[in-house]
Amino acid sequence: MSDDGAGSVAAGGFAERLGARAEVADDGSARMSFTAREEHLNQAGTLHGGVLATLVDTAMGTAVRSTVDDGDVPATSQLTVTYLRPGKPGELTVTARVRTRGEHLTVTEADVEQEGRSLAHAVATFALLHR
């Protein structure tokens, strides 16, 4: 994730290649958008769980990045995704927030919504790596 200016970020890496768009990251929170297309669906015709996992992981990492020094890099050490309902082609919004920040570990959570309905809820722990 690279900063594009105050409060805005680029999704970067794999998530950006997938089509994720980071909208804002500031003070321990982040918001991303994503347009699910046919290529993101599984054989059952619903949004692939790996796409959702990538989106929440990226959004939570972005939220953590908004709270750390430039030399610290968040690395996912644990990720739990609860899939609440199947997604379909169309617009998604991912919101993430830091829940608890310790000296070495940070706990985050994220939600994915489509058409005002929750698709997934995630909780993750990030380790802070010092460059």
mmCIF file of the C-alpha atoms, coordinates in Angstrom:
data_MODEL
# 
_entry.id   MODEL 
# 
loop_
_atom_site.group_PDB 
_atom_site.id 
_atom_site.type_symbol 
_atom_site.label_atom_id 
_atom_site.label_alt_id 
_atom_site.label_comp_id 
_atom_site.label_asym_id 
_atom_site.label_entity_id 
_atom_site.label_seq_id 
_atom_site.pdbx_PDB_ins_code 
_atom_site.Cartn_x 
_atom_site.Cartn_y 
_atom_site.Cartn_z 
_atom_site.occupancy 
_atom_site.B_iso_or_equiv 
_atom_site.pdbx_formal_charge 
_atom_site.auth_seq_id 
_atom_site.auth_comp_id 
_atom_site.auth_asym_id 
_atom_site.auth_atom_id 
_atom_site.pdbx_PDB_model_num 
ATOM 1   C CA . MET A 1 1   ? 0.000   0.000   0.000   1.00 0.00 ? 1   MET A CA 1 
ATOM 2   C CA . SER A 1 2   ? 1.444   3.333   -0.898  1.00 0.00 ? 2   SER A CA 1 
ATOM 3   C CA . ASP A 1 3   ? 0.234   6.676   0.267   1.00 0.00 ? 3   ASP A CA 1 
ATOM 4   C CA . ASP A 1 4   ? -1.183  8.962   -2.403  1.00 0.00 ? 4   ASP A CA 1 
ATOM 5   C CA . GLY A 1 5   ? -1.632  11.864  -0.012  1.00 0.00 ? 5   GLY A CA 1 
ATOM 6   C CA . ALA A 1 6   ? -3.375  12.690  3.230   1.00 0.00 ? 6   ALA A CA 1 
ATOM 7   C CA . GLY A 1 7   ? -5.957  10.047  4.012   1.00 0.00 ? 7   GLY A CA 1 
ATOM 8   C CA . SER A 1 8   ? -5.910  8.372   0.596   1.00 0.00 ? 8   SER A CA 1 
ATOM 9   C CA . VAL A 1 9   ? -4.022  5.219   -0.309  1.00 0.00 ? 9   VAL A CA 1 
ATOM 10  C CA . ALA A 1 10  ? -3.479  2.812   -3.168  1.00 0.00 ? 10  ALA A CA 1 
ATOM 11  C CA . ALA A 1 11  ? -4.522  -0.796  -2.650  1.00 0.00 ? 11  ALA A CA 1 
ATOM 12  C CA . GLY A 1 12  ? -1.247  -2.017  -4.136  1.00 0.00 ? 12  GLY A CA 1 
ATOM 13  C CA . GLY A 1 13  ? -0.026  -5.523  -4.908  1.00 0.00 ? 13  GLY A CA 1 
ATOM 14  C CA . PHE A 1 14  ? -2.366  -8.452  -5.406  1.00 0.00 ? 14  PHE A CA 1 
ATOM 15  C CA . ALA A 1 15  ? -5.496  -6.648  -4.158  1.00 0.00 ? 15  ALA A CA 1 
ATOM 16  C CA . GLU A 1 16  ? -5.012  -3.843  -6.676  1.00 0.00 ? 16  GLU A CA 1 
ATOM 17  C CA . ARG A 1 17  ? -4.455  -6.374  -9.459  1.00 0.00 ? 17  ARG A CA 1 
ATOM 18  C CA . LEU A 1 18  ? -7.729  -8.023  -8.404  1.00 0.00 ? 18  LEU A CA 1 
ATOM 19  C CA . GLY A 1 19  ? -9.453  -4.640  -8.798  1.00 0.00 ? 19  GLY A CA 1 
ATOM 20  C CA . ALA A 1 20  ? -9.681  -3.357  -5.201  1.00 0.00 ? 20  ALA A CA 1 
ATOM 21  C CA . ARG A 1 21  ? -9.728  0.411   -4.781  1.00 0.00 ? 21  ARG A CA 1 
ATOM 22  C CA . ALA A 1 22  ? -8.569  1.889   -1.486  1.00 0.00 ? 22  ALA A CA 1 
ATOM 23  C CA . GLU A 1 23  ? -10.604 5.016   -0.755  1.00 0.00 ? 23  GLU A CA 1 
ATOM 24  C CA . VAL A 1 24  ? -9.364  6.252   2.608   1.00 0.00 ? 24  VAL A CA 1 
ATOM 25  C CA . ALA A 1 25  ? -7.116  5.219   5.465   1.00 0.00 ? 25  ALA A CA 1 
ATOM 26  C CA . ASP A 1 26  ? -6.768  7.378   8.543   1.00 0.00 ? 26  ASP A CA 1 
ATOM 27  C CA . ASP A 1 27  ? -6.455  7.051   12.301  1.00 0.00 ? 27  ASP A CA 1 
ATOM 28  C CA . GLY A 1 28  ? -6.883  3.267   12.470  1.00 0.00 ? 28  GLY A CA 1 
ATOM 29  C CA . SER A 1 29  ? -9.634  2.837   9.904   1.00 0.00 ? 29  SER A CA 1 
ATOM 30  C CA . ALA A 1 30  ? -9.804  2.160   6.185   1.00 0.00 ? 30  ALA A CA 1 
ATOM 31  C CA . ARG A 1 31  ? -12.424 1.849   3.469   1.00 0.00 ? 31  ARG A CA 1 
ATOM 32  C CA . MET A 1 32  ? -12.100 0.072   0.128   1.00 0.00 ? 32  MET A CA 1 
ATOM 33  C CA . SER A 1 33  ? -14.403 -0.534  -2.804  1.00 0.00 ? 33  SER A CA 1 
ATOM 34  C CA . PHE A 1 34  ? -14.493 -3.392  -5.260  1.00 0.00 ? 34  PHE A CA 1 
ATOM 35  C CA . THR A 1 35  ? -16.509 -4.307  -8.324  1.00 0.00 ? 35  THR A CA 1 
ATOM 36  C CA . ALA A 1 36  ? -17.158 -8.054  -8.390  1.00 0.00 ? 36  ALA A CA 1 
ATOM 37  C CA . ARG A 1 37  ? -17.237 -9.385  -11.938 1.00 0.00 ? 37  ARG A CA 1 
ATOM 38  C CA . GLU A 1 38  ? -17.866 -12.805 -13.479 1.00 0.00 ? 38  GLU A CA 1 
ATOM 39  C CA . GLU A 1 39  ? -14.148 -13.650 -13.207 1.00 0.00 ? 39  GLU A CA 1 
ATOM 40  C CA . HIS A 1 40  ? -14.395 -13.340 -9.398  1.00 0.00 ? 40  HIS A CA 1 
ATOM 41  C CA . LEU A 1 41  ? -17.106 -15.991 -9.045  1.00 0.00 ? 41  LEU A CA 1 
ATOM 42  C CA . ASN A 1 42  ? -16.716 -19.620 -7.997  1.00 0.00 ? 42  ASN A CA 1 
ATOM 43  C CA . GLN A 1 43  ? -18.286 -22.631 -9.731  1.00 0.00 ? 43  GLN A CA 1 
ATOM 44  C CA . ALA A 1 44  ? -21.510 -22.075 -7.792  1.00 0.00 ? 44  ALA A CA 1 
ATOM 45  C CA . GLY A 1 45  ? -21.826 -18.612 -9.374  1.00 0.00 ? 45  GLY A CA 1 
ATOM 46  C CA . THR A 1 46  ? -21.173 -16.672 -6.164  1.00 0.00 ? 46  THR A CA 1 
ATOM 47  C CA . LEU A 1 47  ? -18.272 -14.451 -5.159  1.00 0.00 ? 47  LEU A CA 1 
ATOM 48  C CA . HIS A 1 48  ? -15.215 -16.585 -4.373  1.00 0.00 ? 48  HIS A CA 1 
ATOM 49  C CA . GLY A 1 49  ? -14.332 -16.682 -0.671  1.00 0.00 ? 49  GLY A CA 1 
ATOM 50  C CA . GLY A 1 50  ? -10.676 -16.060 -1.474  1.00 0.00 ? 50  GLY A CA 1 
ATOM 51  C CA . VAL A 1 51  ? -11.590 -12.728 -3.060  1.00 0.00 ? 51  VAL A CA 1 
ATOM 52  C CA . LEU A 1 52  ? -13.424 -11.696 0.113   1.00 0.00 ? 52  LEU A CA 1 
ATOM 53  C CA . ALA A 1 53  ? -10.519 -12.875 2.273   1.00 0.00 ? 53  ALA A CA 1 
ATOM 54  C CA . THR A 1 54  ? -8.095  -10.819 0.177   1.00 0.00 ? 54  THR A CA 1 
ATOM 55  C CA . LEU A 1 55  ? -10.294 -7.740  0.467   1.00 0.00 ? 55  LEU A CA 1 
ATOM 56  C CA . VAL A 1 56  ? -10.676 -7.871  4.260   1.00 0.00 ? 56  VAL A CA 1 
ATOM 57  C CA . ASP A 1 57  ? -6.993  -8.712  4.787   1.00 0.00 ? 57  ASP A CA 1 
ATOM 58  C CA . THR A 1 58  ? -5.938  -5.766  2.619   1.00 0.00 ? 58  THR A CA 1 
ATOM 59  C CA . ALA A 1 59  ? -8.384  -3.337  4.251   1.00 0.00 ? 59  ALA A CA 1 
ATOM 60  C CA . MET A 1 60  ? -7.330  -4.360  7.765   1.00 0.00 ? 60  MET A CA 1 
ATOM 61  C CA . GLY A 1 61  ? -3.641  -4.089  6.844   1.00 0.00 ? 61  GLY A CA 1 
ATOM 62  C CA . THR A 1 62  ? -4.322  -0.621  5.457   1.00 0.00 ? 62  THR A CA 1 
ATOM 63  C CA . ALA A 1 63  ? -6.047  0.381   8.704   1.00 0.00 ? 63  ALA A CA 1 
ATOM 64  C CA . VAL A 1 64  ? -3.037  -0.828  10.707  1.00 0.00 ? 64  VAL A CA 1 
ATOM 65  C CA . ARG A 1 65  ? -0.633  1.023   8.394   1.00 0.00 ? 65  ARG A CA 1 
ATOM 66  C CA . SER A 1 66  ? -2.478  4.250   9.180   1.00 0.00 ? 66  SER A CA 1 
ATOM 67  C CA . THR A 1 67  ? -1.361  3.909   12.822  1.00 0.00 ? 67  THR A CA 1 
ATOM 68  C CA . VAL A 1 68  ? 2.300   2.866   12.545  1.00 0.00 ? 68  VAL A CA 1 
ATOM 69  C CA . ASP A 1 69  ? 5.618   4.564   11.960  1.00 0.00 ? 69  ASP A CA 1 
ATOM 70  C CA . ASP A 1 70  ? 7.085   4.472   8.459   1.00 0.00 ? 70  ASP A CA 1 
ATOM 71  C CA . GLY A 1 71  ? 9.592   1.775   9.427   1.00 0.00 ? 71  GLY A CA 1 
ATOM 72  C CA . ASP A 1 72  ? 6.965   -0.661  10.763  1.00 0.00 ? 72  ASP A CA 1 
ATOM 73  C CA . VAL A 1 73  ? 5.235   -3.116  8.437   1.00 0.00 ? 73  VAL A CA 1 
ATOM 74  C CA . PRO A 1 74  ? 2.068   -4.988  9.458   1.00 0.00 ? 74  PRO A CA 1 
ATOM 75  C CA . ALA A 1 75  ? 2.102   -8.714  8.674   1.00 0.00 ? 75  ALA A CA 1 
ATOM 76  C CA . THR A 1 76  ? -1.007  -10.865 9.041   1.00 0.00 ? 76  THR A CA 1 
ATOM 77  C CA . SER A 1 77  ? -0.431  -13.493 11.712  1.00 0.00 ? 77  SER A CA 1 
ATOM 78  C CA . GLN A 1 78  ? -4.048  -14.692 12.068  1.00 0.00 ? 78  GLN A CA 1 
ATOM 79  C CA . LEU A 1 79  ? -7.144  -14.174 9.923   1.00 0.00 ? 79  LEU A CA 1 
ATOM 80  C CA . THR A 1 80  ? -10.686 -15.425 10.529  1.00 0.00 ? 80  THR A CA 1 
ATOM 81  C CA . VAL A 1 81  ? -13.392 -14.721 7.971   1.00 0.00 ? 81  VAL A CA 1 
ATOM 82  C CA . THR A 1 82  ? -17.042 -15.466 8.666   1.00 0.00 ? 82  THR A CA 1 
ATOM 83  C CA . TYR A 1 83  ? -19.038 -15.662 5.444   1.00 0.00 ? 83  TYR A CA 1 
ATOM 84  C CA . LEU A 1 84  ? -22.577 -14.470 6.146   1.00 0.00 ? 84  LEU A CA 1 
ATOM 85  C CA . ARG A 1 85  ? -24.209 -14.687 2.705   1.00 0.00 ? 85  ARG A CA 1 
ATOM 86  C CA . PRO A 1 86  ? -23.120 -15.247 -0.885  1.00 0.00 ? 86  PRO A CA 1 
ATOM 87  C CA . GLY A 1 87  ? -21.905 -12.305 -2.915  1.00 0.00 ? 87  GLY A CA 1 
ATOM 88  C CA . LYS A 1 88  ? -22.765 -11.656 -6.544  1.00 0.00 ? 88  LYS A CA 1 
ATOM 89  C CA . PRO A 1 89  ? -21.461 -9.443  -9.325  1.00 0.00 ? 89  PRO A CA 1 
ATOM 90  C CA . GLY A 1 90  ? -21.657 -5.759  -8.418  1.00 0.00 ? 90  GLY A CA 1 
ATOM 91  C CA . GLU A 1 91  ? -20.232 -3.164  -6.046  1.00 0.00 ? 91  GLU A CA 1 
ATOM 92  C CA . LEU A 1 92  ? -18.839 -4.062  -2.605  1.00 0.00 ? 92  LEU A CA 1 
ATOM 93  C CA . THR A 1 93  ? -17.641 -1.868  0.238   1.00 0.00 ? 93  THR A CA 1 
ATOM 94  C CA . VAL A 1 94  ? -15.095 -3.023  2.802   1.00 0.00 ? 94  VAL A CA 1 
ATOM 95  C CA . THR A 1 95  ? -14.611 -1.124  6.060   1.00 0.00 ? 95  THR A CA 1 
ATOM 96  C CA . ALA A 1 96  ? -11.869 -1.965  8.531   1.00 0.00 ? 96  ALA A CA 1 
ATOM 97  C CA . ARG A 1 97  ? -10.776 -0.667  11.915  1.00 0.00 ? 97  ARG A CA 1 
ATOM 98  C CA . VAL A 1 98  ? -8.100  -1.256  14.473  1.00 0.00 ? 98  VAL A CA 1 
ATOM 99  C CA . ARG A 1 99  ? -9.685  -2.610  17.656  1.00 0.00 ? 99  ARG A CA 1 
ATOM 100 C CA . THR A 1 100 ? -6.646  -2.986  19.940  1.00 0.00 ? 100 THR A CA 1 
ATOM 101 C CA . ARG A 1 101 ? -3.051  -2.008  19.360  1.00 0.00 ? 101 ARG A CA 1 
ATOM 102 C CA . GLY A 1 102 ? -0.291  -3.468  21.473  1.00 0.00 ? 102 GLY A CA 1 
ATOM 103 C CA . GLU A 1 103 ? 3.450   -3.092  21.304  1.00 0.00 ? 103 GLU A CA 1 
ATOM 104 C CA . HIS A 1 104 ? 3.942   -6.022  18.894  1.00 0.00 ? 104 HIS A CA 1 
ATOM 105 C CA . LEU A 1 105 ? 0.427   -7.176  17.916  1.00 0.00 ? 105 LEU A CA 1 
ATOM 106 C CA . THR A 1 106 ? -2.612  -5.319  16.616  1.00 0.00 ? 106 THR A CA 1 
ATOM 107 C CA . VAL A 1 107 ? -6.164  -6.720  16.481  1.00 0.00 ? 107 VAL A CA 1 
ATOM 108 C CA . THR A 1 108 ? -8.465  -5.529  13.700  1.00 0.00 ? 108 THR A CA 1 
ATOM 109 C CA . GLU A 1 109 ? -11.900 -6.232  12.281  1.00 0.00 ? 109 GLU A CA 1 
ATOM 110 C CA . ALA A 1 110 ? -13.590 -5.661  8.933   1.00 0.00 ? 110 ALA A CA 1 
ATOM 111 C CA . ASP A 1 111 ? -16.994 -5.899  7.296   1.00 0.00 ? 111 ASP A CA 1 
ATOM 112 C CA . VAL A 1 112 ? -17.940 -6.413  3.646   1.00 0.00 ? 112 VAL A CA 1 
ATOM 113 C CA . GLU A 1 113 ? -21.278 -5.077  2.404   1.00 0.00 ? 113 GLU A CA 1 
ATOM 114 C CA . GLN A 1 114 ? -23.124 -5.357  -0.878  1.00 0.00 ? 114 GLN A CA 1 
ATOM 115 C CA . GLU A 1 115 ? -26.396 -3.518  -1.526  1.00 0.00 ? 115 GLU A CA 1 
ATOM 116 C CA . GLY A 1 116 ? -26.621 -2.625  2.185   1.00 0.00 ? 116 GLY A CA 1 
ATOM 117 C CA . ARG A 1 117 ? -26.315 -6.261  3.335   1.00 0.00 ? 117 ARG A CA 1 
ATOM 118 C CA . SER A 1 118 ? -23.409 -7.879  5.156   1.00 0.00 ? 118 SER A CA 1 
ATOM 119 C CA . LEU A 1 119 ? -21.518 -10.518 3.181   1.00 0.00 ? 119 LEU A CA 1 
ATOM 120 C CA . ALA A 1 120 ? -18.639 -11.182 5.560   1.00 0.00 ? 120 ALA A CA 1 
ATOM 121 C CA . HIS A 1 121 ? -17.129 -10.223 8.900   1.00 0.00 ? 121 HIS A CA 1 
ATOM 122 C CA . ALA A 1 122 ? -13.442 -10.729 9.653   1.00 0.00 ? 122 ALA A CA 1 
ATOM 123 C CA . VAL A 1 123 ? -11.080 -10.471 12.589  1.00 0.00 ? 123 VAL A CA 1 
ATOM 124 C CA . ALA A 1 124 ? -7.307  -10.481 12.217  1.00 0.00 ? 124 ALA A CA 1 
ATOM 125 C CA . THR A 1 125 ? -4.157  -10.117 14.263  1.00 0.00 ? 125 THR A CA 1 
ATOM 126 C CA . PHE A 1 126 ? -1.202  -8.334  12.725  1.00 0.00 ? 126 PHE A CA 1 
ATOM 127 C CA . ALA A 1 127 ? 2.392   -8.503  13.915  1.00 0.00 ? 127 ALA A CA 1 
ATOM 128 C CA . LEU A 1 128 ? 4.407   -5.318  13.492  1.00 0.00 ? 128 LEU A CA 1 
ATOM 129 C CA . LEU A 1 129 ? 7.662   -6.032  11.718  1.00 0.00 ? 129 LEU A CA 1 
ATOM 130 C CA . HIS A 1 130 ? 10.446  -3.480  12.125  1.00 0.00 ? 130 HIS A CA 1 
ATOM 131 C CA . ARG A 1 131 ? 12.479  -2.780  8.991   1.00 0.00 ? 131 ARG A CA 1 
# 
